[in-house]
Amino acid sequence: MLDTAKRMLREILHSLQNEIQAGMPVVGLEPSCVAVFRDEMTNLFPHDHDAQRLKMQTFTLAEFLEKKAPDFKIPKLNKKILLHGHCHHKAIMKIKDEDTLLQKMSDDYKLLDSGCCGMAGYFGYEKGEHYEVSIKVGEHELLPAVRNADKGTLIVTDGFSCREQIEQETDRKGLHIAQVLQMALREGEGANKDEKYPEWKYTEDMKLGKSKKQKRIELALGVG
């Protein structure tokens, strides 16, 4: 897929050329997408000046707020927060700014000492042994921690794959930091700390449902 990736990245560099050359920051919500601009793209185009500029101008949301928006007042939120770091995120961008941001937001916050969620993009959907490996990796640390968390605790992870693994294998839904900020701006310190499943009202439109999980199992077993 390298030729396809190069073609698509060329299109992005062309479409954003004016903004890139003007030094405009680019904020990416999905860690894997940010990592493409911060790592893979410059490996594919090591001599492209716009690729080098875009690498330096691309931020995760937390990075942007911490480094480029000093006047933004981080809202407080009366909720327990548990953060799981997306593995690609931790490898390329590190998780320091997300950790700092959430410490400012909540007085009851913990960074989970976990590795990969196990989903790893399409890996967790592949036939044969990959599905079983995906579940075993998730059960090593992340999934038990989510199940053991108080029902009023926010489970936070910016990775789409991580949130999907959590939703399919527990009764919880993970939140993106953008959604946590939205919750803080709406509810703030007046939020009910002990409210059970507080994420539901912010994730209803993203519900996968049992049919998607069943399709994943069928794909893994080769019967879908």
KEKE-3310 file (N, C-alpha, C; in steps of 0.2 Angstrom, whole numbers, plus 5000, padded with zeros to 4 digits):
npx = (5004:5011:5013:5000:4999:5009:5003:4991:4996:5004:4993:4987:4998:4998:4985:4985:4995:4997:4992:5002:5014:5011:5013:5003:4995:4991:4979:4976:4965:4964:4977:4984:4983:4990:5002:5006:5009:5019:5029:5029:5027:5038:5047:5044:5045:5059:5066:5057:5052:5039:5033:5042:5039:5026:5026:5032:5022:5011:4999:4993:4977:4978:4992:4992:4984:4992:5004:5002:4991:4991:4982:4970:4959:4960:4946:4939:4934:4922:4925:4930:4945:4952:4965:4970:4984:4986:4995:5003:5002:5009:5022:5026:5022:5022:5015:5014:5008:4994:4993:4997:4987:4975:4977:4976:4963:4956:4954:4955:4963:4971:4984:4984:4994:4997:4999:4998:4981:4976:4968:4973:4971:4967:4971:4964:4953:4956:4957:4959:4972:4974:4963:4961:4973:4972:4962:4968:4979:4972:4966:4976:4979:4972:4958:4953:4956:4947:4935:4935:4935:4927:4909:4907:4918:4927:4933:4946:4953:4962:4963:4955:4954:4957:4946:4936:4939:4937:4923:4918:4922:4919:4907:4907:4911:4924:4931:4936:4948:4944:4930:4929:4934:4923:4913:4917:4917:4903:4897:4907:4913:4901:4897:4890:4899:4898:4889:4883:4890:4894:4898:4888:4879:4887:4892:4882:4879:4889:4888:4891:4885:4879:4879:4890:4901:4898:4900:4914:4919:4914:4922:4935:4934:4932:4920:4912)
npy = (4994:5006:5014:5019:5026:5036:5043:5048:5056:5065:5072:5078:5086:5095:5100:5107:5116:5130:5133:5126:5132:5144:5142:5137:5129:5112:5102:5086:5073:5059:5048:5040:5046:5058:5053:5049:5061:5066:5056:5044:5051:5060:5050:5044:5055:5061:5073:5083:5099:5104:5093:5092:5104:5102:5091:5098:5106:5099:5093:5084:5086:5089:5092:5104:5113:5114:5119:5129:5137:5146:5155:5149:5143:5129:5119:5113:5097:5088:5074:5056:5051:5040:5036:5029:5026:5027:5015:5019:5032:5034:5030:5038:5052:5053:5054:5064:5078:5075:5069:5079:5089:5082:5080:5093:5095:5086:5081:5069:5058:5046:5039:5025:5011:5003:4993:4990:4990:4979:4979:4986:4993:4986:4973:4966:4962:4952:4936:4919:4917:4930:4937:4930:4933:4947:4949:4943:4951:4963:4959:4958:4969:4982:4979:4972:4983:4993:4986:4985:4998:5011:5014:5027:5033:5041:5034:5036:5038:5042:5035:5027:5013:5008:5013:5006:4993:4993:4996:4984:4974:4976:4984:4997:5013:5021:5038:5052:5064:5076:5075:5074:5087:5094:5089:5095:5108:5110:5104:5105:5108:5106:5094:5077:5067:5054:5049:5035:5027:5040:5043:5040:5049:5056:5048:5041:5043:5036:5022:5005:4993:4976:4969:4973:4969:4955:4953:4956:4944:4934:4937:4935:4921:4917:4915:4925)
npz = (5000:4999:4988:4986:4998:4997:4986:4991:5002:4994:4988:5000:5004:4993:4994:5006:5005:5005:5018:5025:5021:5027:5040:5048:5062:5063:5069:5075:5078:5079:5085:5076:5064:5066:5069:5056:5049:5057:5057:5047:5035:5033:5032:5020:5011:5012:5008:5005:5008:5012:5018:5029:5035:5039:5047:5059:5062:5066:5078:5092:5100:5114:5115:5107:5114:5126:5121:5112:5115:5126:5133:5134:5146:5156:5159:5174:5180:5189:5190:5191:5182:5170:5161:5146:5136:5118:5109:5097:5098:5110:5106:5096:5098:5112:5128:5137:5136:5136:5148:5157:5154:5158:5172:5176:5174:5182:5199:5203:5195:5185:5176:5166:5167:5155:5140:5123:5117:5110:5099:5088:5076:5061:5064:5075:5069:5060:5052:5059:5071:5075:5080:5093:5099:5099:5109:5120:5122:5126:5137:5146:5153:5150:5148:5160:5169:5165:5168:5181:5186:5194:5191:5188:5184:5171:5156:5147:5131:5116:5105:5091:5089:5102:5109:5102:5105:5119:5120:5113:5122:5135:5147:5145:5137:5129:5130:5120:5122:5117:5119:5133:5137:5131:5140:5152:5149:5148:5160:5170:5187:5193:5189:5192:5202:5205:5195:5186:5172:5164:5152:5142:5137:5129:5119:5112:5098:5093:5094:5093:5094:5096:5084:5076:5084:5083:5069:5069:5075:5067:5056:5061:5063:5050:5044:5041)
capx = (5000:5015:5011:4994:5000:5012:4999:4987:5000:5005:4987:4987:5003:4996:4979:4987:5002:4996:4992:5008:5019:5010:5015:4997:4995:4986:4977:4974:4961:4966:4984:4988:4984:4995:5009:5008:5012:5025:5034:5029:5027:5044:5051:5043:5047:5064:5068:5051:5051:5033:5033:5046:5036:5019:5028:5033:5016:5005:4999:4987:4973:4981:4998:4990:4982:4997:5010:5000:4985:4992:4976:4964:4959:4958:4941:4939:4928:4921:4924:4936:4947:4957:4968:4974:4988:4986:5002:5006:5003:5015:5028:5028:5021:5022:5008:5015:5003:4988:4994:4997:4980:4970:4979:4973:4955:4953:4958:4955:4965:4976:4986:4984:5001:4995:5003:4993:4974:4975:4964:4979:4969:4963:4974:4960:4948:4959:4955:4964:4974:4974:4957:4962:4979:4969:4958:4972:4982:4967:4964:4982:4979:4967:4951:4952:4956:4941:4929:4936:4934:4920:4905:4907:4925:4928:4938:4948:4958:4961:4964:4948:4955:4956:4939:4932:4941:4934:4916:4916:4923:4916:4900:4909:4913:4929:4930:4941:4949:4939:4923:4930:4934:4916:4909:4920:4914:4896:4895:4912:4914:4895:4895:4889:4905:4896:4885:4885:4891:4893:4900:4883:4876:4892:4894:4876:4879:4895:4886:4893:4880:4881:4880:4897:4905:4897:4903:4921:4920:4913:4928:4940:4933:4932:4913:4908)
capy = (5000:5012:5018:5022:5031:5041:5047:5052:5061:5070:5076:5082:5091:5100:5104:5111:5119:5137:5133:5123:5137:5150:5140:5136:5123:5107:5098:5079:5070:5052:5048:5037:5051:5063:5050:5049:5067:5067:5051:5041:5055:5062:5044:5043:5060:5064:5079:5087:5104:5105:5088:5093:5109:5099:5088:5102:5110:5095:5092:5081:5091:5091:5096:5111:5117:5115:5122:5134:5140:5148:5159:5144:5141:5122:5118:5108:5093:5084:5067:5052:5050:5035:5037:5024:5029:5023:5013:5023:5039:5034:5028:5044:5059:5053:5055:5069:5083:5072:5068:5086:5092:5079:5082:5100:5095:5082:5080:5061:5056:5041:5036:5018:5008:4998:4993:4990:4988:4973:4979:4988:4994:4980:4967:4963:4959:4947:4929:4915:4918:4937:4939:4928:4937:4954:4948:4941:4957:4968:4956:4958:4975:4987:4977:4972:4989:4996:4983:4986:5005:5014:5016:5035:5035:5042:5030:5041:5036:5046:5030:5024:5006:5007:5014:5001:4987:4994:4995:4978:4969:4978:4987:5004:5017:5026:5045:5056:5070:5082:5074:5076:5094:5096:5088:5099:5115:5110:5102:5108:5106:5104:5087:5072:5063:5047:5047:5029:5028:5047:5044:5038:5055:5059:5043:5038:5043:5032:5016:5000:4988:4969:4966:4975:4964:4948:4953:4955:4937:4930:4939:4932:4914:4915:4913:4931)
capz = (5000:5000:4982:4988:5004:4994:4982:4995:5005:4989:4988:5006:5004:4988:4996:5012:5003:5007:5025:5028:5021:5031:5047:5052:5065:5061:5075:5073:5084:5079:5085:5070:5058:5068:5068:5049:5048:5062:5056:5041:5029:5031:5030:5013:5007:5017:5005:5004:5013:5015:5023:5035:5039:5041:5053:5064:5063:5067:5085:5095:5103:5120:5113:5104:5120:5131:5118:5107:5117:5133:5136:5135:5153:5156:5163:5179:5179:5195:5188:5191:5175:5169:5154:5142:5130:5112:5108:5092:5101:5115:5103:5092:5101:5119:5131:5142:5136:5138:5156:5160:5153:5162:5179:5177:5174:5187:5205:5204:5189:5184:5169:5166:5165:5150:5133:5118:5119:5107:5093:5084:5069:5058:5067:5079:5064:5055:5053:5062:5077:5077:5085:5099:5101:5101:5115:5125:5124:5129:5144:5150:5157:5149:5149:5167:5173:5164:5171:5189:5187:5196:5185:5187:5181:5164:5153:5141:5126:5110:5099:5089:5090:5109:5111:5100:5109:5126:5119:5112:5127:5142:5146:5145:5131:5130:5127:5117:5126:5115:5122:5140:5137:5130:5146:5157:5147:5149:5166:5175:5193:5195:5187:5197:5202:5206:5190:5183:5165:5162:5145:5138:5133:5124:5114:5109:5091:5091:5097:5088:5095:5096:5077:5074:5087:5080:5062:5070:5077:5061:5051:5064:5062:5043:5042:5039)
cpx = (5004:5014:5005:4995:5004:5008:4994:4990:5002:4999:4986:4992:5001:4990:4981:4993:5002:4996:4999:5014:5018:5011:5008:4997:4990:4985:4974:4971:4963:4974:4987:4988:4989:5002:5011:5012:5019:5030:5034:5030:5034:5049:5050:5045:5053:5066:5063:5051:5045:5031:5036:5042:5029:5021:5029:5027:5010:5005:4993:4983:4976:4988:4997:4988:4987:5003:5008:4994:4986:4986:4970:4964:4956:4952:4941:4933:4928:4920:4931:4938:4952:4959:4972:4977:4988:4993:5006:5007:5009:5022:5031:5028:5022:5016:5008:5010:4996:4988:4993:4990:4975:4971:4976:4966:4952:4957:4959:4957:4971:4978:4988:4991:4999:4999:4998:4986:4972:4972:4969:4976:4965:4965:4968:4954:4950:4957:4960:4965:4974:4969:4959:4968:4976:4966:4963:4977:4978:4966:4970:4982:4973:4960:4949:4951:4949:4935:4929:4935:4927:4916:4904:4913:4924:4934:4940:4954:4957:4961:4957:4949:4954:4949:4934:4933:4937:4926:4914:4917:4922:4909:4901:4911:4918:4928:4936:4942:4945:4932:4924:4930:4927:4912:4911:4917:4907:4894:4900:4912:4907:4893:4894:4895:4903:4891:4887:4885:4890:4894:4894:4880:4881:4894:4888:4877:4885:4894:4888:4887:4883:4882:4887:4902:4904:4900:4911:4923:4919:4919:4934:4940:4933:4925:4909:4908)
cpy = (5006:5016:5022:5028:5037:5046:5051:5057:5067:5075:5080:5087:5097:5104:5109:5115:5126:5138:5131:5129:5143:5149:5139:5129:5118:5102:5091:5076:5063:5051:5045:5041:5056:5060:5049:5055:5068:5062:5048:5045:5058:5056:5043:5048:5064:5071:5084:5092:5105:5099:5089:5099:5106:5095:5092:5106:5106:5093:5088:5087:5094:5095:5103:5115:5118:5119:5128:5138:5142:5152:5155:5142:5134:5121:5113:5104:5088:5077:5063:5051:5044:5035:5031:5027:5024:5022:5017:5030:5039:5033:5035:5051:5059:5055:5061:5075:5081:5071:5074:5089:5089:5080:5089:5100:5091:5081:5073:5058:5051:5039:5029:5015:5002:4998:4994:4988:4981:4974:4981:4988:4988:4973:4963:4960:4953:4940:4925:4917:4925:4939:4937:4932:4944:4954:4947:4947:4962:4965:4956:4964:4980:4985:4976:4978:4993:4993:4984:4994:5007:5016:5023:5037:5036:5038:5034:5038:5039:5041:5027:5017:5004:5008:5008:4994:4987:4993:4988:4972:4971:4982:4995:5007:5021:5033:5048:5062:5076:5081:5076:5083:5097:5095:5093:5106:5115:5109:5105:5105:5104:5097:5082:5067:5056:5045:5040:5030:5035:5048:5043:5043:5058:5054:5039:5037:5038:5024:5011:4995:4981:4966:4968:4970:4957:4948:4952:4948:4933:4931:4935:4924:4912:4913:4919:4933)
cpz = (5000:4994:4983:4993:5001:4990:4986:4999:5001:4989:4994:5006:4999:4991:5002:5011:5006:5015:5028:5027:5025:5038:5051:5055:5063:5067:5073:5079:5084:5079:5079:5065:5060:5067:5061:5047:5052:5060:5049:5035:5027:5030:5022:5008:5011:5014:5003:5009:5016:5020:5029:5039:5042:5047:5059:5066:5065:5075:5087:5098:5110:5119:5111:5110:5125:5128:5114:5109:5124:5137:5137:5142:5153:5161:5168:5178:5186:5193:5189:5183:5175:5162:5152:5136:5124:5111:5103:5094:5106:5112:5099:5095:5109:5122:5137:5142:5138:5146:5159:5160:5158:5170:5181:5178:5180:5193:5207:5197:5189:5177:5170:5164:5161:5144:5128:5120:5116:5100:5087:5076:5066:5060:5071:5075:5060:5057:5056:5069:5079:5081:5092:5103:5103:5108:5121:5127:5128:5136:5148:5155:5156:5151:5156:5171:5171:5167:5179:5191:5190:5190:5184:5185:5173:5161:5147:5137:5119:5104:5097:5090:5097:5111:5108:5104:5116:5125:5117:5117:5134:5141:5146:5138:5133:5127:5125:5121:5124:5118:5130:5141:5136:5136:5151:5155:5149:5156:5172:5182:5196:5193:5193:5197:5202:5200:5187:5175:5162:5155:5140:5133:5128:5119:5111:5102:5088:5092:5091:5088:5094:5088:5074:5077:5084:5073:5063:5071:5071:5056:5054:5063:5055:5041:5040:5031)
residu = (MET:LEU:ASP:THR:ALA:LYS:ARG:MET:LEU:ARG:GLU:ILE:LEU:HIS:SER:LEU:GLN:ASN:GLU:ILE:GLN:ALA:GLY:MET:PRO:VAL:VAL:GLY:LEU:GLU:PRO:SER:CYS:VAL:ALA:VAL:PHE:ARG:ASP:GLU:MET:THR:ASN:LEU:PHE:PRO:HIS:ASP:HIS:ASP:ALA:GLN:ARG:LEU:LYS:MET:GLN:THR:PHE:THR:LEU:ALA:GLU:PHE:LEU:GLU:LYS:LYS:ALA:PRO:ASP:PHE:LYS:ILE:PRO:LYS:LEU:ASN:LYS:LYS:ILE:LEU:LEU:HIS:GLY:HIS:CYS:HIS:HIS:LYS:ALA:ILE:MET:LYS:ILE:LYS:ASP:GLU:ASP:THR:LEU:LEU:GLN:LYS:MET:SER:ASP:ASP:TYR:LYS:LEU:LEU:ASP:SER:GLY:CYS:CYS:GLY:MET:ALA:GLY:TYR:PHE:GLY:TYR:GLU:LYS:GLY:GLU:HIS:TYR:GLU:VAL:SER:ILE:LYS:VAL:GLY:GLU:HIS:GLU:LEU:LEU:PRO:ALA:VAL:ARG:ASN:ALA:ASP:LYS:GLY:THR:LEU:ILE:VAL:THR:ASP:GLY:PHE:SER:CYS:ARG:GLU:GLN:ILE:GLU:GLN:GLU:THR:ASP:ARG:LYS:GLY:LEU:HIS:ILE:ALA:GLN:VAL:LEU:GLN:MET:ALA:LEU:ARG:GLU:GLY:GLU:GLY:ALA:ASN:LYS:ASP:GLU:LYS:TYR:PRO:GLU:TRP:LYS:TYR:THR:GLU:ASP:MET:LYS:LEU:GLY:LYS:SER:LYS:LYS:GLN:LYS:ARG:ILE:GLU:LEU:ALA:LEU:GLY:VAL:GLY)
# end
